Amino acid sequence: MTNSEESQFDSVLDYLKRNRGFDFAAYKRPSLMRRVKHRLQMINIDSFSDYLDYLEVHPEEFDQLFNTILINVTSFFRDDAPWEAMASEVIPRILSNKRSGDPIRVWCAGVASGQEPYSIAMLLAEALGEEEYQSRVKIYGTDADEEALVHARQAVYSSKEVESVPEELLKKYFEPVDSRWTFRKEMRRAVIFGRHDLVQDAPISRVDLLICRNTLMYFNAEAQAKILLHFHFALNEDGILFLGKSEMLLTHSNVFTPLDLKRRIFTKVVKLNERDHLLMMAHAGGTEDSANHLENHVRLREAAFDTGSPAQLVVDHNGFLVLANSQARGLFGLSLKDLGRPFKDLEISYRPTELRSRIEQAYAERRLLSVRGVEWRIVPDSTRYLDLVITPLIASTGNMLGVAITFSDVTGLMELENELNKSRAELETAYEEVQSTNEELETTNEELQSTNEELETLNEELQSTNEELETMNEELQSTNEELETVNDEMRERTDELNQSNDFLESILTGVRVGVMVVDKTLRIREWNRKSEDMWGLRQSEVEGQNFLGLDIGLALNTLTQPVSACLAGEKDFQELVLPARNRRGKTISCRVTCSPLKSKTDGIRGAILLMEEQKADDGDGSGNLSVVSSP
């Protein structure tokens, strides 16, 4: 980013501070700049100077910018494991330190829309009971975003937002309203929300539990240190700090000590260290100038020792650990509480190497001792190498005061030496592999020449095959043309057949008598409209049915013998007059003419039955069955 852009960005921050009273200087600058740029992209503004003009014209934009910078990401019981520890370990610990009826104060910092205060409220209510919870508990929820606090005070959440609440707690502490859930009013009275700037505003005091999850990570190191001092002041002596999974406090071990580092639960450090005791004694035993002089002297000496690059320990002549600089504490897992303990009780006295005997040797010989290349296996797959120097500390009177033990990490040198030896071995192996590879390359070259000859032969075969394929392609084209000719002929035949079917359909429709065509199995194949009109059955109802099974007003069983005779070729023509009842229920005489359906190639394929109403002046008029047949 150019200096001009930096200056423009500073102008935006200065405007927000002067006109809105909020100072973003404590926030991590790269993260802050990234969030502001994101807002500029959302409203299509290219530069910070243009955005400053936009802010001056649109004062409502501040709320949108504020929401963009303060990333309000939270949920009920966010990250399950820490909250399980909160319910099973932390809350019982807090209650055990309280007398019956003592108030319990909780501060939730950076609460966004309020899920975390209500989460701890449910856990406390479960541990205390609702009646005792309402009389003893006060939960203070603070945030810099006033809009988010409005949402938190309402305590109304969607079904998706309460998905992480266990079902039994949801039913017990929430009330359904339309499609949303509201935290119960009588439970909500113990939760108080207010705007609070963690850097500038004074902290809430006398707190038993302080929850500030994934908030510190947005501030720079200086602001974090200031906030943690505020938190230290806010907590009671046995108070507990609950942070987010991205916050470790490894550099603030003098203020808070881990209770459960994995779940980011810490306790307040109350006991003063040796330096604090010295400073208090200086202030109590002399004038203000002498106290200041001693204070500066102590601070200077401690700073010089503590910031020394090699890890160093000092053990007095009585065998107690007196000093351990920051390098030694970090390397061997020591803490300020270990100062003043017997050296023989500490793991460092015998691991990574036995030091007690060597200290005795240094006392006896009154000379410096060196130990080179001590192997220290921290974990099964990690090893360090240390050089040790044990220096006797002798007073001007000749008395032995103690020893200073210096540890120099030579892991890098040992690794370089090992890598050098390994590289030499690898080089020799590589040389042998190169020779072998050269021989393989010569063999491969010969094989490639042979393969090339085979490929040339194969190419000639492929050319011959290609010529054959071209010939086959020409034959296929000829065959395709023949198939197209056949297809055209089939299309013409189909058109002719469709015309024939239309012609036959027209004939059957135009015939004024009922026509029924059956095949050799006596199943109906044609049934014209006159038949539908006479008997009340449509063609779709009778087609494919055995004509003897039809339910019409005609005695079809009487036609069995004449139809069978036609199908057998015994009779070419038969005519019968049968009593019948048409579809209107009228009694009629029906003339039925039966003749075989013949084909030039297949012979007799079925029978044709013509059905016609017999008029009063037709036939003998007797109403009796009559049969006329031809041989």
C-alpha positions as CSV (number, residue, x, y, z in Angstrom):
1,M,0.0,0.0,0.0
2,T,1.3,3.5,-0.9
3,N,1.9,6.3,1.6
4,S,-0.9,8.2,0.0
5,E,-3.4,5.3,0.8
6,E,-2.1,5.0,4.3
7,S,-2.6,8.8,4.8
8,Q,-6.2,8.6,3.4
9,F,-7.0,5.6,5.7
10,D,-5.7,7.5,8.7
11,S,-8.0,10.4,7.7
12,V,-11.0,8.0,7.8
13,L,-10.0,6.7,11.2
14,D,-9.5,10.3,12.5
15,Y,-12.9,11.3,11.2
16,L,-14.6,8.4,12.9
17,K,-12.8,9.3,16.2
18,R,-13.8,13.0,16.0
19,N,-17.3,12.6,14.8
20,R,-18.4,9.3,16.3
21,G,-16.2,9.1,19.4
22,F,-14.9,5.6,18.5
23,D,-11.1,5.1,18.3
24,F,-10.1,2.1,16.1
25,A,-6.3,2.7,16.8
26,A,-6.2,-0.3,19.1
27,Y,-7.4,-2.7,16.4
28,K,-4.9,-4.7,14.3
29,R,-4.3,-2.4,11.3
30,P,-4.1,-5.0,8.5
31,S,-7.4,-6.6,9.6
32,L,-9.1,-3.2,10.1
33,M,-8.0,-2.0,6.7
34,R,-9.2,-5.2,5.1
35,R,-12.7,-4.9,6.6
36,V,-13.0,-1.2,5.5
37,K,-11.9,-2.1,2.0
38,H,-14.6,-4.8,2.0
39,R,-17.2,-2.1,2.8
40,L,-15.8,0.1,0.0
41,Q,-16.3,-2.8,-2.5
42,M,-19.9,-3.3,-1.3
43,I,-20.8,0.3,-2.2
44,N,-18.5,0.6,-5.3
45,I,-16.1,3.2,-4.0
46,D,-12.5,3.0,-5.1
47,S,-10.5,5.1,-2.6
48,F,-10.5,6.0,1.1
49,S,-10.6,9.7,0.2
50,D,-13.8,9.2,-1.8
51,Y,-15.2,7.1,1.1
52,L,-14.5,9.9,3.5
53,D,-16.6,12.3,1.3
54,Y,-19.3,9.6,1.3
55,L,-19.3,9.4,5.1
56,E,-19.7,13.2,5.4
57,V,-22.7,13.2,3.1
58,H,-24.3,10.0,4.4
59,P,-24.0,9.8,8.2
60,E,-26.1,6.7,8.3
61,E,-23.2,4.9,6.6
62,F,-21.4,4.7,9.9
63,D,-23.7,2.0,11.2
64,Q,-23.1,-0.1,8.2
65,L,-19.3,0.4,8.5
66,F,-19.5,-0.4,12.2
67,N,-21.3,-3.7,11.4
68,T,-18.6,-4.6,8.8
69,I,-15.7,-3.9,11.1
70,L,-17.1,-5.5,14.2
71,I,-17.6,-9.1,12.9
72,N,-20.5,-10.2,15.1
73,V,-20.0,-14.0,14.8
74,T,-21.4,-15.9,17.8
75,S,-23.8,-18.7,18.7
76,F,-25.2,-20.6,21.7
77,F,-22.7,-22.9,23.3
78,R,-20.1,-22.1,20.6
79,D,-17.5,-24.9,20.4
80,D,-19.1,-27.7,22.5
81,A,-16.0,-29.0,24.5
82,P,-15.2,-25.7,26.4
83,W,-18.8,-25.3,27.4
84,E,-18.9,-28.9,28.7
85,A,-15.9,-28.1,30.8
86,M,-17.7,-24.9,31.9
87,A,-20.6,-26.9,33.2
88,S,-18.7,-29.8,34.7
89,E,-15.6,-28.1,36.2
90,V,-15.7,-24.3,36.1
91,I,-19.1,-23.5,37.5
92,P,-18.8,-26.1,40.3
93,R,-15.4,-24.6,41.2
94,I,-16.9,-21.1,41.4
95,L,-19.8,-22.3,43.5
96,S,-17.5,-24.2,45.9
97,N,-15.7,-20.9,46.7
98,K,-18.9,-19.2,47.5
99,R,-20.9,-19.2,50.7
100,S,-24.7,-19.8,50.6
101,G,-26.4,-16.7,49.4
102,D,-23.3,-14.9,48.1
103,P,-23.8,-13.1,44.8
104,I,-22.3,-14.5,41.6
105,R,-21.1,-11.9,39.0
106,V,-20.3,-12.8,35.4
107,W,-19.0,-10.4,32.8
108,C,-19.4,-11.4,29.1
109,A,-17.3,-9.0,26.9
110,G,-17.9,-8.7,23.2
111,V,-21.3,-10.4,23.3
112,A,-22.5,-9.4,19.8
113,S,-26.2,-10.5,19.7
114,G,-26.2,-12.0,23.2
115,Q,-26.0,-15.8,22.7
116,E,-23.0,-16.3,25.2
117,P,-24.6,-14.5,28.2
118,Y,-27.8,-16.5,27.7
119,S,-25.7,-19.7,27.4
120,I,-24.0,-19.1,30.7
121,A,-27.3,-18.1,32.3
122,M,-28.8,-21.5,31.4
123,L,-25.8,-23.4,32.9
124,L,-25.9,-21.4,36.1
125,A,-29.7,-21.9,36.3
126,E,-29.1,-25.7,35.9
127,A,-26.5,-25.7,38.6
128,L,-28.3,-23.4,41.1
129,G,-32.0,-23.9,40.4
130,E,-34.1,-21.1,38.9
131,E,-35.1,-19.5,42.2
132,E,-31.5,-19.2,43.5
133,Y,-30.3,-18.2,40.1
134,Q,-32.8,-15.2,40.0
135,S,-31.7,-14.1,43.5
136,R,-27.9,-14.5,43.3
137,V,-26.8,-14.2,39.7
138,K,-25.9,-11.0,37.7
139,I,-24.6,-11.3,34.2
140,Y,-23.2,-8.2,32.5
141,G,-23.1,-8.4,28.6
142,T,-21.0,-5.7,26.9
143,D,-20.1,-4.8,23.3
144,A,-19.0,-1.8,21.3
145,D,-21.8,-2.3,18.8
146,E,-25.0,-0.7,20.0
147,E,-27.1,-2.2,17.2
148,A,-26.0,-5.7,18.2
149,L,-26.9,-4.9,21.9
150,V,-30.5,-4.0,20.8
151,H,-30.8,-7.5,19.4
152,A,-29.3,-9.0,22.5
153,R,-31.8,-7.2,24.8
154,Q,-34.8,-8.5,22.8
155,A,-33.5,-12.1,23.2
156,V,-35.5,-13.2,20.2
157,Y,-33.8,-15.8,17.9
158,S,-34.7,-17.8,14.8
159,S,-35.0,-21.6,14.7
160,K,-31.6,-21.8,13.0
161,E,-29.9,-19.7,15.7
162,V,-31.1,-22.0,18.5
163,E,-30.1,-25.2,16.7
164,S,-27.1,-25.5,18.9
165,V,-29.2,-25.3,22.2
166,P,-29.8,-28.8,23.6
167,E,-33.5,-29.7,23.2
168,E,-34.1,-30.0,27.0
169,L,-32.7,-26.5,27.6
170,L,-34.6,-25.1,24.7
171,K,-37.9,-26.3,26.0
172,K,-37.1,-25.2,29.5
173,Y,-35.7,-21.7,29.0
174,F,-37.2,-20.5,25.7
175,E,-40.8,-19.7,24.6
176,P,-41.9,-20.2,21.0
177,V,-43.4,-17.1,19.4
178,D,-44.6,-17.6,15.8
179,S,-41.6,-19.2,14.1
180,R,-39.0,-17.7,16.5
181,W,-37.8,-18.4,20.1
182,T,-37.7,-15.9,23.0
183,F,-35.6,-16.3,26.1
184,R,-37.9,-16.4,29.2
185,K,-38.5,-13.0,30.7
186,E,-37.9,-14.0,34.3
187,M,-34.6,-15.5,33.4
188,R,-33.7,-12.5,31.3
189,R,-33.9,-10.1,34.3
190,A,-30.5,-11.3,35.6
191,V,-28.8,-10.4,32.3
192,I,-27.8,-6.7,31.8
193,F,-26.5,-5.4,28.5
194,G,-24.5,-2.2,28.0
195,R,-22.1,-0.5,25.6
196,H,-18.4,-0.8,26.7
197,D,-15.0,-0.1,25.1
198,L,-12.6,-2.7,26.3
199,V,-9.6,-0.4,25.8
200,Q,-10.9,3.0,27.0
201,D,-13.6,2.2,29.5
202,A,-13.1,1.1,33.1
203,P,-13.7,-2.6,33.7
204,I,-16.6,-4.1,35.7
205,S,-15.2,-5.1,39.1
206,R,-15.7,-8.0,41.5
207,V,-16.3,-10.6,38.8
208,D,-16.3,-14.3,39.4
209,L,-16.3,-15.4,35.8
210,L,-15.2,-13.3,32.8
211,I,-16.0,-14.6,29.3
212,C,-14.3,-12.9,26.3
213,R,-14.2,-15.3,23.4
214,N,-12.5,-14.5,20.1
215,T,-12.5,-10.8,20.8
216,L,-8.8,-10.1,21.8
217,M,-7.5,-11.4,18.5
218,Y,-8.9,-8.3,16.7
219,F,-6.7,-6.0,18.9
220,N,-3.0,-5.2,18.6
221,A,-0.4,-6.5,21.2
222,E,-0.4,-3.2,23.1
223,A,-4.2,-3.1,23.4
224,Q,-4.3,-6.8,24.3
225,A,-1.9,-6.2,27.2
226,K,-4.0,-3.2,28.4
227,I,-7.3,-5.2,28.2
228,L,-5.8,-8.2,30.1
229,L,-4.7,-5.8,32.9
230,H,-8.3,-4.6,33.0
231,F,-9.5,-8.2,33.2
232,H,-7.0,-9.0,36.0
233,F,-8.4,-6.0,38.0
234,A,-12.0,-7.0,37.3
235,L,-11.7,-10.6,38.5
236,N,-11.9,-11.7,42.1
237,E,-8.8,-13.5,43.6
238,D,-10.3,-16.9,42.6
239,G,-11.9,-15.6,39.4
240,I,-11.8,-17.4,36.1
241,L,-11.2,-16.1,32.6
242,F,-12.7,-18.0,29.6
243,L,-11.3,-17.1,26.2
244,G,-11.8,-18.3,22.6
245,K,-9.9,-21.1,20.9
246,S,-7.7,-18.6,19.0
247,E,-6.3,-16.9,22.2
248,M,-3.5,-18.5,24.2
249,L,-2.0,-15.9,26.6
250,L,1.4,-17.6,26.5
251,T,3.1,-14.2,26.7
252,H,1.0,-13.1,29.8
253,S,1.8,-15.9,32.2
254,N,2.6,-13.3,34.9
255,V,-1.1,-12.2,34.8
256,F,-3.1,-15.4,34.1
257,T,-2.2,-19.1,34.4
258,P,-3.9,-21.9,32.5
259,L,-6.5,-24.0,34.3
260,D,-7.3,-25.9,31.1
261,L,-5.1,-24.6,28.2
262,K,-6.8,-26.8,25.6
263,R,-10.2,-25.2,26.3
264,R,-8.7,-21.7,27.0
265,I,-9.7,-21.5,30.6
266,F,-7.4,-19.4,32.9
267,T,-7.2,-18.4,36.5
268,K,-5.9,-15.1,37.9
269,V,-2.3,-14.9,39.2
270,V,-2.6,-13.4,42.7
271,K,0.8,-14.2,44.4
272,L,3.5,-11.6,43.9
273,N,6.8,-12.8,42.5
274,E,10.3,-12.0,44.0
275,R,10.7,-8.8,42.0
276,D,7.4,-7.4,43.4
277,H,8.5,-8.2,46.9
278,L,11.8,-6.4,46.4
279,L,10.1,-3.3,45.0
280,M,7.7,-3.3,48.0
281,M,10.6,-3.5,50.4
282,A,12.4,-0.6,48.7
283,H,9.3,1.6,49.0
284,A,8.9,0.7,52.6
285,G,12.5,1.0,53.8
286,G,13.8,4.3,52.5
287,T,13.1,7.6,50.9
288,E,11.3,7.9,47.6
289,D,14.6,8.6,45.7
290,S,16.3,5.5,47.1
291,A,13.2,3.4,46.3
292,N,13.3,4.6,42.7
293,H,17.0,3.9,42.5
294,L,16.6,0.4,43.8
295,E,13.6,-0.2,41.6
296,N,15.5,0.8,38.5
297,H,18.5,-1.2,39.5
298,V,16.4,-4.3,40.1
299,R,14.5,-3.9,36.8
300,L,17.7,-3.4,34.9
301,R,19.4,-6.5,36.4
302,E,16.3,-8.6,35.8
303,A,15.8,-7.4,32.3
304,A,19.5,-8.1,31.4
305,F,19.3,-11.6,32.9
306,D,15.8,-12.5,31.6
307,T,16.5,-11.4,28.0
308,G,19.8,-13.3,27.7
309,S,19.9,-15.4,24.6
310,P,21.2,-18.6,26.1
311,A,19.0,-20.5,28.5
312,Q,20.4,-20.0,32.0
313,L,19.7,-21.2,35.6
314,V,21.2,-20.1,38.9
315,V,21.3,-22.6,41.8
316,D,22.5,-21.4,45.2
317,H,24.9,-23.3,47.5
318,N,22.0,-24.7,49.5
319,G,20.6,-26.4,46.4
320,F,17.6,-24.1,45.7
321,L,16.7,-22.7,42.2
322,V,17.2,-18.9,42.5
323,L,16.9,-17.6,38.9
324,A,15.7,-18.9,35.5
325,N,15.6,-16.6,32.5
326,S,12.8,-16.6,30.0
327,Q,14.7,-18.8,27.6
328,A,15.2,-21.5,30.3
329,R,11.6,-21.2,31.5
330,G,10.3,-21.7,27.9
331,L,12.8,-24.5,27.1
332,F,12.2,-26.6,30.2
333,G,8.6,-25.7,31.1
334,L,9.5,-23.9,34.3
335,S,7.4,-21.1,35.8
336,L,8.0,-18.3,38.2
337,K,6.4,-20.5,40.9
338,D,9.4,-22.9,40.6
339,L,11.8,-20.2,41.8
340,G,12.8,-21.0,45.4
341,R,12.1,-24.8,45.1
342,P,14.8,-27.4,45.8
343,F,16.7,-28.0,42.5
344,K,16.7,-31.8,43.1
345,D,12.9,-31.8,43.1
346,L,12.8,-30.4,39.6
347,E,12.9,-32.5,36.4
348,I,15.7,-30.3,35.0
349,S,18.0,-31.7,37.7
350,Y,18.2,-35.1,36.0
351,R,16.8,-34.6,32.5
352,P,18.1,-34.1,29.8
353,T,21.2,-35.1,31.8
354,E,22.2,-35.7,35.4
355,L,23.2,-32.2,36.8
356,R,23.5,-32.8,40.5
357,S,26.7,-34.8,40.3
358,R,28.2,-32.3,37.9
359,I,27.3,-29.4,40.2
360,E,29.1,-31.2,43.1
361,Q,32.1,-31.7,40.8
362,A,32.2,-28.0,40.0
363,Y,32.0,-27.2,43.7
364,A,34.9,-29.6,44.5
365,E,37.1,-28.6,41.6
366,R,36.1,-24.9,41.7
367,R,36.3,-24.7,37.9
368,L,34.1,-24.5,34.9
369,L,32.7,-27.8,33.5
370,S,31.5,-28.3,29.9
371,V,29.3,-31.1,28.6
372,R,28.9,-31.3,24.8
373,G,26.2,-32.8,22.6
374,V,23.7,-33.8,25.3
375,E,20.8,-35.6,23.5
376,W,17.3,-34.5,24.7
377,R,14.4,-36.4,23.3
378,I,11.4,-34.2,23.9
379,V,8.8,-36.4,22.2
380,P,9.4,-39.7,20.4
381,D,10.0,-38.1,17.0
382,S,11.7,-34.8,18.2
383,T,15.3,-34.6,19.5
384,R,17.4,-31.6,20.6
385,Y,21.1,-31.4,21.3
386,L,22.5,-29.1,24.1
387,D,25.9,-27.9,25.1
388,L,26.1,-27.3,28.9
389,V,28.5,-25.0,30.8
390,I,28.4,-25.2,34.7
391,T,30.2,-22.1,36.2
392,P,30.9,-21.9,40.0
393,L,29.9,-18.5,41.5
394,I,32.5,-17.5,44.1
395,A,32.2,-14.4,46.3
396,S,35.1,-11.9,46.8
397,T,35.7,-13.6,50.2
398,G,36.3,-16.9,48.5
399,N,33.0,-18.4,49.7
400,M,31.0,-20.5,47.2
401,L,27.7,-18.8,46.4
402,G,26.3,-21.3,43.9
403,V,26.5,-22.2,40.2
404,A,25.3,-20.8,36.9
405,I,24.2,-23.4,34.3
406,T,24.1,-22.3,30.7
407,F,22.4,-24.3,28.0
408,S,23.3,-23.7,24.4
409,D,21.0,-25.3,21.8
410,V,23.3,-26.8,19.2
411,T,20.5,-28.8,17.5
412,G,21.0,-26.9,14.3
413,L,24.8,-27.7,14.2
414,M,24.2,-31.3,15.0
415,E,21.5,-31.5,12.3
416,L,23.9,-29.8,9.8
417,E,26.6,-32.3,10.6
418,N,24.1,-35.2,10.3
419,E,22.8,-33.7,7.0
420,L,26.4,-33.4,5.7
421,N,27.1,-37.1,6.5
422,K,23.8,-38.0,5.0
423,S,24.5,-35.9,1.9
424,R,27.9,-37.6,1.4
425,A,26.3,-41.0,1.6
426,E,23.5,-39.9,-0.7
427,L,26.1,-38.5,-3.2
428,E,28.0,-41.8,-3.4
429,T,24.7,-43.6,-3.8
430,A,23.6,-41.1,-6.5
431,Y,26.9,-41.6,-8.4
432,E,26.4,-45.4,-8.5
433,E,22.8,-44.8,-9.6
434,V,24.0,-42.4,-12.3
435,Q,26.3,-45.1,-13.7
436,S,23.5,-47.7,-13.5
437,T,21.1,-45.2,-15.2
438,N,23.7,-44.6,-18.0
439,E,23.8,-48.3,-18.7
440,E,20.0,-48.5,-18.7
441,L,19.8,-45.5,-21.0
442,E,22.1,-47.2,-23.6
443,T,20.0,-50.3,-23.4
444,T,16.8,-48.2,-23.7
445,N,18.3,-46.5,-26.7
446,E,18.8,-49.8,-28.5
447,E,15.3,-50.8,-27.6
448,L,13.9,-47.5,-28.9
449,Q,15.7,-48.1,-32.2
450,S,14.1,-51.5,-32.5
451,T,10.8,-50.1,-31.5
452,N,11.2,-47.3,-34.1
453,E,11.6,-50.0,-36.8
454,E,8.6,-51.8,-35.6
455,L,6.6,-48.6,-35.7
456,E,7.7,-47.9,-39.3
457,T,6.4,-51.4,-40.2
458,L,3.2,-50.8,-38.3
459,N,2.8,-47.5,-40.1
460,E,2.9,-49.2,-43.5
461,E,0.3,-51.7,-42.2
462,L,-1.8,-48.8,-41.0
463,Q,-1.6,-47.2,-44.4
464,S,-2.7,-50.4,-46.1
465,T,-5.5,-50.7,-43.6
466,N,-6.5,-47.1,-44.2
467,E,-6.8,-47.8,-48.0
468,E,-9.0,-50.8,-47.1
469,L,-11.1,-48.7,-44.9
470,E,-11.5,-46.1,-47.6
471,T,-12.7,-48.9,-50.0
472,M,-15.1,-50.1,-47.2
473,N,-16.3,-46.5,-46.8
474,E,-17.2,-46.3,-50.5
475,E,-19.1,-49.6,-50.2
476,L,-20.9,-48.4,-47.2
477,Q,-21.9,-45.2,-49.0
478,S,-23.2,-47.3,-51.9
479,T,-25.1,-49.5,-49.4
480,N,-26.5,-46.4,-47.7
481,E,-27.8,-45.1,-51.0
482,E,-29.5,-48.4,-51.6
483,L,-31.0,-48.3,-48.1
484,E,-32.3,-44.8,-48.7
485,T,-33.9,-46.1,-51.9
486,V,-35.5,-48.9,-49.9
487,N,-36.6,-46.5,-47.3
488,D,-38.3,-44.3,-49.9
489,E,-40.1,-47.4,-51.3
490,M,-41.2,-48.3,-47.7
491,R,-42.5,-44.8,-47.2
492,E,-44.5,-45.1,-50.4
493,R,-45.8,-48.5,-49.4
494,T,-46.8,-47.0,-46.0
495,D,-48.6,-44.1,-47.7
496,E,-50.5,-46.6,-49.9
497,L,-51.3,-48.7,-46.8
498,N,-52.6,-45.7,-45.0
499,Q,-54.7,-44.8,-48.0
500,S,-56.1,-48.3,-48.1
501,N,-56.9,-48.2,-44.4
502,D,-58.7,-44.9,-44.9
503,F,-60.6,-46.3,-47.9
504,L,-61.6,-49.4,-45.8
505,E,-62.7,-47.2,-42.9
506,S,-64.8,-45.1,-45.2
507,I,-66.5,-48.2,-46.6
508,L,-67.2,-49.6,-43.2
509,T,-68.6,-46.2,-42.0
510,G,-70.7,-45.8,-45.1
511,V,-72.3,-49.3,-44.9
512,R,-75.9,-49.0,-43.6
513,V,-75.8,-52.4,-41.9
514,G,-73.8,-53.5,-38.8
515,V,-70.5,-55.1,-39.7
516,M,-68.5,-57.4,-37.4
517,V,-65.3,-59.1,-38.5
518,V,-63.8,-61.9,-36.3
519,D,-60.6,-63.9,-36.7
520,K,-60.2,-67.6,-36.5
521,T,-60.2,-67.5,-32.7
522,L,-63.6,-65.7,-32.8
523,R,-62.1,-62.4,-31.5
524,I,-63.5,-59.2,-32.9
525,R,-61.2,-57.2,-35.3
526,E,-63.7,-54.7,-36.8
527,W,-66.9,-53.2,-35.4
528,N,-68.4,-50.4,-37.5
529,R,-70.5,-47.4,-36.4
530,K,-73.8,-49.0,-37.4
531,S,-73.0,-51.9,-35.0
532,E,-72.4,-49.3,-32.2
533,D,-75.7,-47.7,-33.0
534,M,-77.6,-51.0,-33.0
535,W,-76.1,-52.6,-29.8
536,G,-74.7,-49.6,-27.8
537,L,-71.1,-50.8,-27.6
538,R,-68.2,-48.8,-29.0
539,Q,-65.4,-50.4,-31.1
540,S,-62.9,-49.8,-28.3
541,E,-65.1,-51.8,-25.9
542,V,-65.4,-54.9,-28.1
543,E,-62.1,-55.0,-30.1
544,G,-60.1,-58.1,-29.2
545,Q,-63.1,-59.6,-27.3
546,N,-64.6,-63.0,-28.1
547,F,-67.8,-62.2,-29.9
548,L,-69.6,-65.0,-28.0
549,G,-69.0,-63.1,-24.8
550,L,-70.6,-59.9,-25.9
551,D,-73.6,-58.7,-23.8
552,I,-75.9,-57.4,-26.6
553,G,-79.6,-58.1,-27.4
554,L,-78.7,-60.8,-29.9
555,A,-78.5,-64.6,-29.2
556,L,-74.9,-64.9,-30.3
557,N,-74.7,-68.6,-29.3
558,T,-77.0,-69.4,-32.2
559,L,-74.3,-68.1,-34.6
560,T,-71.7,-70.5,-33.3
561,Q,-72.4,-73.2,-35.9
562,P,-72.8,-70.9,-39.0
563,V,-69.6,-69.0,-38.1
564,S,-67.7,-72.3,-37.5
565,A,-68.9,-73.6,-40.9
566,C,-67.6,-70.4,-42.6
567,L,-64.3,-70.7,-40.9
568,A,-64.0,-74.3,-41.8
569,G,-64.7,-73.5,-45.5
570,E,-67.9,-75.6,-45.5
571,K,-70.2,-72.7,-46.4
572,D,-69.5,-69.6,-48.5
573,F,-72.6,-67.8,-47.4
574,Q,-75.2,-68.1,-44.7
575,E,-78.1,-65.9,-43.8
576,L,-80.1,-66.1,-40.6
577,V,-83.0,-64.1,-39.2
578,L,-83.0,-63.9,-35.4
579,P,-85.1,-62.2,-32.8
580,A,-83.2,-59.4,-31.0
581,R,-83.4,-56.3,-28.8
582,N,-81.6,-53.2,-29.9
583,R,-79.9,-50.7,-27.6
584,R,-83.1,-48.8,-27.1
585,G,-84.8,-51.9,-25.8
586,K,-87.0,-52.4,-28.9
587,T,-87.7,-56.0,-30.0
588,I,-86.6,-56.4,-33.6
589,S,-85.9,-59.2,-36.1
590,C,-82.3,-59.1,-37.1
591,R,-81.0,-60.5,-40.4
592,V,-77.4,-61.9,-39.9
593,T,-75.4,-62.7,-43.0
594,C,-72.2,-64.7,-42.4
595,S,-69.4,-65.2,-45.0
596,P,-65.8,-66.2,-44.8
597,L,-63.0,-63.6,-44.8
598,K,-60.5,-65.0,-47.4
599,S,-57.0,-64.0,-48.4
600,K,-55.2,-65.0,-51.6
601,T,-52.1,-66.1,-49.8
602,D,-53.4,-67.3,-46.3
603,G,-56.8,-68.7,-47.2
604,I,-59.6,-68.2,-44.7
605,R,-58.5,-65.6,-42.1
606,G,-61.9,-65.1,-40.3
607,A,-65.5,-64.4,-40.9
608,I,-67.6,-61.4,-41.8
609,L,-71.0,-60.9,-40.1
610,L,-73.5,-58.4,-41.5
611,M,-76.4,-57.4,-39.1
612,E,-79.5,-55.6,-40.4
613,E,-82.9,-54.9,-38.8
614,Q,-85.6,-57.0,-40.6
615,K,-88.5,-54.7,-41.7
616,A,-92.1,-55.8,-41.2
617,D,-92.6,-56.6,-44.9
618,D,-89.3,-58.5,-45.3
619,G,-89.1,-62.3,-45.0
620,D,-92.0,-64.4,-43.8
621,G,-92.9,-62.0,-41.0
622,S,-93.4,-64.9,-38.6
623,G,-90.7,-63.9,-36.2
624,N,-89.3,-67.4,-36.3
625,L,-85.6,-68.3,-37.0
626,S,-85.0,-68.9,-40.7
627,V,-81.7,-69.9,-42.3
628,V,-80.7,-69.4,-45.9
629,S,-77.3,-70.8,-47.0
630,S,-75.4,-71.5,-50.1
631,P,-73.3,-74.5,-50.8
